[in-house]
Amino acid sequence: MVARESVDPVELRESVAGTLGWLSGRAARPERNELAGAVRLTLRALEGTAPGRSVEVRVPPFGAVQCVPGPKHTRGTPPNVVETDPHTWLSLVTGRSSWQDAVADGLVSASGARADLSHWLPLLRFDSAGDGA
């Protein structure tokens, strides 16, 4: 298996920053390619932060990764699955939503004993203006 190239933190931050207006309700949904890029980069960043193959994280239609240390899954439906939409995912990644609230509100489907990603989220923090750390 070939290791993926690590995510450039500047590229990651800039990609996600382009979605902040949408996440806060102050701007229209980003262009599809911009949104896809932000979701895919953040999924790769999670993969690097929580290496492993015990949980499959899905953000349709843009991507899925396997991550989190534990027993490796190789065939069929994984026993630990997290699935959500792009808006909720990026809200979790940026700390605009908490893991517990998103799961309780039904915005995240998390099944399996290892499917709690609260330890690894958020991946990024932005100040209230959306441009700081």
Disulfide bonds with the S-S distance in Angstrom:
none
